[in-house]
Amino acid sequence: MDLTIKHTTEYTYDQPVSYALQRLHLRPIDNRMQRVKTWEVSVEGGTVELTYDDHHGNRTDLVLVDRGTTVLSVTARGEVETADTAGVLGPVYGVAPLWHFRHQTPMTEPDERIRMLARDIEGDHSVAALHALSAEILSAVPYKAGITYSDTTAAQALEGAAGVCQDHAHIMLSAARLNGLPARYVSGYLKLNESEDQTASHAWAEVHLPDLGWVGFDVSNRISPDDRYVRLAVGLDARDCAPVRGIRRGAGVESLVVSVQVQQ
């Protein structure tokens, strides 16, 4: 499937910026699930100072925001050819070793509720068992926007019994790692059947299984990623591979508007 994507992120500041630096993970790379046909990232109100591959293999841009600006706009757009591999990326490895992905982070640190969920796959690390775990997570944390935030942890989302794709992925990572399985967060895009316009990118989890390598699980949609998905970046949690994340120095309030269009 050929997917055309446009992703715009716009920051507006109520006072001129004295210093700000943004890290972008907005460049998909080729793998067995996708082939990037065209892609570009444009910036208004800032300058791309450096482009590099980070320790997770993500193509990364560092943007220095123009001093004195009040608007920063970042647009990523292009066309990606995708394939349905039933969520199996396979034994694809970068600089980070597999044991790195067994580490919990503050976003995935388990509590007793997550430990109870994790017990369901003790001794059974099959794809079927992980899909069953995924279904249990969604049952315990139904999808509901506006309840959790970017800094909500897996334990907090489970306690609040509501969340979005980021929360579902974090809980899945936490439970998989409790069972000794390498697991990582994936940011990307999903073509929705009912709409081309979205207000955010998507996220899911990948778990490494000995016989298959990396396998994706989209808890929010009860499936493994198919040809409607495009992978952007991976990491230990959402903070590692957020499409846009940065720091700013100085007073003032910033507002953020995100627009995502994914169409065939």
Rosetta blueprint (number, residue, H / E / L):
1 M L
2 D E
3 L E
4 T E
5 I E
6 K E
7 H E
8 T E
9 T E
10 E E
11 Y E
12 T E
13 Y E
14 D L
15 Q L
16 P L
17 V L
18 S L
19 Y E
20 A E
21 L E
22 Q E
23 R E
24 L E
25 H E
26 L E
27 R E
28 P L
29 I L
30 D L
31 N E
32 R L
33 M L
34 Q E
35 R E
36 V E
37 K E
38 T E
39 W E
40 E E
41 V E
42 S E
43 V E
44 E E
45 G L
46 G E
47 T E
48 V E
49 E E
50 L E
51 T E
52 Y E
53 D E
54 D L
55 H L
56 H L
57 G L
58 N L
59 R E
60 T E
61 D E
62 L E
63 V E
64 L E
65 V E
66 D L
67 R L
68 G L
69 T L
70 T L
71 V E
72 L E
73 S E
74 V E
75 T E
76 A E
77 R E
78 G E
79 E E
80 V E
81 E E
82 T E
83 A L
84 D L
85 T L
86 A L
87 G L
88 V E
89 L E
90 G E
91 P L
92 V L
93 Y L
94 G L
95 V L
96 A L
97 P L
98 L H
99 W H
100 H H
101 F H
102 R H
103 H L
104 Q L
105 T L
106 P L
107 M L
108 T L
109 E L
110 P L
111 D L
112 E H
113 R H
114 I H
115 R H
116 M H
117 L H
118 A H
119 R H
120 D H
121 I H
122 E L
123 G L
124 D L
125 H L
126 S L
127 V H
128 A H
129 A H
130 L H
131 H H
132 A H
133 L H
134 S H
135 A H
136 E H
137 I H
138 L H
139 S H
140 A H
141 V L
142 P L
143 Y E
144 K L
145 A L
146 G L
147 I L
148 T L
149 Y L
150 S L
151 D L
152 T L
153 T L
154 A H
155 A H
156 Q H
157 A H
158 L H
159 E H
160 G H
161 A L
162 A L
163 G E
164 V L
165 C H
166 Q H
167 D H
168 H H
169 A H
170 H H
171 I H
172 M H
173 L H
174 S H
175 A H
176 A H
177 R H
178 L H
179 N L
180 G L
181 L L
182 P L
183 A E
184 R E
185 Y E
186 V E
187 S E
188 G E
189 Y E
190 L E
191 K L
192 L L
193 N L
194 E L
195 S L
196 E L
197 D E
198 Q E
199 T L
200 A L
201 S L
202 H E
203 A E
204 W E
205 A E
206 E E
207 V E
208 H E
209 L E
210 P L
211 D L
212 L L
213 G E
214 W E
215 V E
216 G E
217 F E
218 D E
219 V H
220 S H
221 N H
222 R L
223 I E
224 S L
225 P L
226 D L
227 D L
228 R L
229 Y E
230 V E
231 R E
232 L E
233 A E
234 V E
235 G E
236 L L
237 D L
238 A H
239 R H
240 D H
241 C H
242 A L
243 P L
244 V E
245 R E
246 G E
247 I E
248 R E
249 R E
250 G L
251 A L
252 G L
253 V L
254 E E
255 S E
256 L E
257 V E
258 V E
259 S E
260 V E
261 Q E
262 V E
263 Q E
264 Q L
